[in-house]
Amino acid sequence: MKSFLSKRQINHTYIKNFYYKLLHGYWFKIRASRRSVTLDIPHHKHIFWSWCGSFFGIALTAYLSVKTNSPLLIAPFGATSVLIFGVPDSPLAQPRNVIGGNCLAAIVSLIVLHLFGSEPWAMGMAVATAIGIMQLTATLHPPSGAVVLVVMMTKAPWHFLFTPVLEGSIILVLCAVIFNNLAKERTYPKYWL
């Protein structure tokens, strides 16, 4: 049987159908369902302990920063506080992840900064490399991605790794250990290493 369409028209139809199916499937993946999980508000005791712990952790870090005249506080530590005080059971909030993730991110970003500068592509490479290394070492900590950008955007010197990243991370973890274990229903950490 002979077709009334040319080969070009047939190929165009197949390509059009292929793209339609591809985009149609993609659209249904990104539109999401109404709400796949219920958003439960935590018990007021949990909120109280989260508030107290994060207040004490950030205030102590800021106080020590002023008293020692060394910068111990950086913006990513606010996000770290959300994890270690708000969801202390999370694998991303454990001491290994907080200290290890922040330090690895700082090391990677300092290396990239000193090799390639702070160009936009270097920032992307630093964040991507830090994520990969944190995944390989099981130290993934989301605020560490912000540590990378702080290093790249401020053109931080090498001692940034120790002050504020290492020292600040240790202070916050110690505050989390103290405060989270004061509450009867909380245990922190789930594991150290």
N, C-alpha and C positions, 0 to 999 in steps of 0.2 A: 504494500500500500504506500502510495506516495504522499508525502506531507505537503500541505499547501504553505507551510512556513519555511522561510530560509533558515540555514544553519545559524546565521547571526541572530535571528529572532528567537530561535529555540534556545540558544546559549543565554541570551538576555533574559528569557523567562526563567531558566534554571537559576541563574545568578540572583535574579530578583526574589525568587522563592527562598533561596538560601539566606539572603540577608534578612528577609522578613522573619524567618524562623529564628535566626540568631538574635535579632533585636527584640522580637516578641518574647523569647525566653529570658533575655536579659532584663527586660522591663518588668516581668513578673517576679524576678529575683530581687530587684531593688525597691519595688513598691512596698514590700513587707506586709505582714498581716496587721490587723488592728492593734492588738497588743498580745504578744506571745507569752509574756510573763506578767505575773501580777507584781505591782510595785508596792511592796509592803513598807509601811513606815515603821522604823524600829521602835522598840519599847522605850519609854521615857528614861529608864535607867541607862540604857545603852547610849542614848543621846547625851545624857548628863556626863557619863564617863568619857565619851568622845570629846565633849566640849572641854572638860577639865584637863584631860591629857594633852590635847592639842594646845590649849592655852599655856599650860605649864611648859611643854616642850619648846614651843616657839619663843615664849617669854624668857625661859632660861637660856636658850641659845642666843637670843638678842642681848640679854644682860651680860653673858660671858663675852660676847663680841665687843660690847662697850667697855667692860672692865679690863679686858686683855688688850684692847686696842688692835684687834685683828678681826678681819671679816669672817664670821662663822656662819652667817645666814645668807642664803641665796633663795631666789624665788621658787625653784623646784622643791625646796623643803616644805613649802605650803602644801603641795600635792602629796609629798611623802607623808605628811601629817594626816591627810585625808585617809590614806591607806592604813597606816599603822594604828591610828586611833579609831577611825570609822569602820574599817573592815579588818580587824586584826587577825582574823582566821584565814584571810586570803594568802595563797602562796606568794603573791607579789609583794606582800607586806612583811615577810619574814626577814630577820636580820641579814641572812646570807644575800638576799635580794637587794635590800636597802643599801647595805655597805658595799657589797660586791658590785652590784649594778651601777651605783653612782661612781665608784672608783674606776671600773672598766670604761664607763662612758667618758669620764674625764681623761683617762689615758689615751683612748682612741682619738678623742677630739683634739687633745694637745698635739699628738703626733701629726694628725692631718693638718692642723693649723700651722705647725712649724715646717711642714713639708710643702704645703700647697697654698697657704694663706687662707683668707676668709672669703673667697669667692663664693657665689651662690651654689655652684656645682660642688664645691668642696664641703659646704654645709650639708648638702644632701648626701654626699658620700660619707661624711662623718656620722650622721644620724643612722644611715642604713648599715654601716659597718658596726656601729655600737649595738644596734638591735641584733644583728647576726651573732656577734660575739657573746652578748648576754644570753641569747638562746642556746648557743653551743655550750656555755658554761652553767646553764640552769640558774642564772642570776637575773632574770628579766624583771625590771622595775620600771614602770611607765614614766615616772618623773625623771628618770635618767636621760630620756630623750631631750628633756628641757635643759639638763646639765650640759649636754653637748652644745646646744644652741647658745647657752650663756658663755661657754668657753669661746666659741667661734665669733660671737658678736662683740665680745669685750676684748678679744685678742689676749686672753689670759696668759700669764706666765706659768712656768712649770710648777711653781709652789702652790698653784691653785688646787692641785690634786690633794695636797695635805690640808691646806687651809683655804677654803672652807669645806671642801668636799668630804674628806675622810673624817676630820674632827667633828664637823656638823652632823654627819650621818651617825657617828658613834653616840653623840649627845642625844639625838632624837631616839635612837634605838634604846638607850638606857632609860630615857623618860618613858618610853612605851612599855618596857619591862616593868618598871615601878608602878605606873598607873594602871595598866591593863590587869595586873595581878592583884591590885587592891580590890577590884570588883569581884564578887563571889562567882558570877557566871562567866567570867572571862579568864582565858589562859593565853599568855603570850610569852615566849614564842611557841609555835607548834614544833619548830626544829631550829637549831642554830646553823648547822652546816648541811 
